């Protein structure tokens, strides 16, 4: 199951104690700021979490899956995310624990 914007609003409402309307406004503003920053071509770096970067993709050849005809896929911008070390370690903590336990056997 994926976490939605509404889920984030609810968690802020419960943990911080802001009203739902205030929590919604905060979440909307944070996402708006991130979007505007990325639209201007800047990176978004969130310490302990990761980086959002806009990358330019070149045009490339592809195939129409329905007809099989070759087409040119136009150049476009995409947003990429690279997790930071803190997040990466937190995600892999269980794996490291399991590896350490198996090494002890």
N, C-alpha and C positions, 0 to 999 in steps of 0.2 A: 504494500500500500504506500502511496506517495503522500508526502506532507504537502498540504495546500496553503495558500495565503491565508485562508480562513482559519486553518489550524494554528498558524503562527500568531495570528491576532488573538485567538483564544488562549494560547499559552502565555502571551504577554499579559493579557487580562488577568489570568489566574496567578502568575508568578510575581508580577510587578504591582498589580492592584489597580492599574488604570482602568477606566471604563472601557467598554467595547468600542465606543465611538472614538475615544482618544487612541486606543490601541490600533484601530483601523487606520487612523490618520498617520500614526507613526510608521506603520508598515508601508503604507502607500508612499509616504515621503522618502523612506529609505530606498525603495525600489525605483522611484522616480529619479533620485539623485544618482543611483548606480547607472540607470539607463542613459541619463543625460551625459554622464562622464564618458561612458562607452561610445555614445554617438559622436562626441567631440574627438574621439580617437585616443583618449587617455586610458591607461591601465587603472583597474580598481584593485588595490592591494588591501586585504583584510588580514591583519597580523594574527597568526595562529590558525588561520582558516585557509587562505589561498589567494590566488590572483585570477582576475578575469581580464582577458586580453582580446582585442579585436584584431583579427588576422585577415589579410587580403588573399583570396584564392584566385588563381589564374583560370582563364577559360580552359576547358578540357573537352576531349571527345568522349562521348558516351553513346549508349544505344537506347532507343525507345523500346521498353520491354514488350510492348504490345505488338508493334509492327516489325521490330528488329532493325529498323532503319538507324543509320548512324546520325547523330546530332551533335551540335556543339553546345556544351553546357557553359553558360555565360559566367564571366568573372563576378565574384560577389564577396561580401564581407561576412565573416562568421565570428561568433564569440567562442573562445575556448576558456576552459577553467583548468588551472593546475593547482592541486592541493598543496598546502604548506606542510612543513615537517610535523608540526604538532598534530594536525588532523590526520596525516598519513600514519603517524605512530599510534594514534588512538584507534584508527581503523584496523591496524594490523596487530594490536596488542594481544588479542586472543590467539592469533597465529604464532606469535613469538612465544607465548606461554606454552602452547602445545608443542612447539619445537623444542623448547627447553626441557619439558617433561619427557619427551621421547628420547632426548639425549641422555637423560638421567637413567634410563632403563638399560 
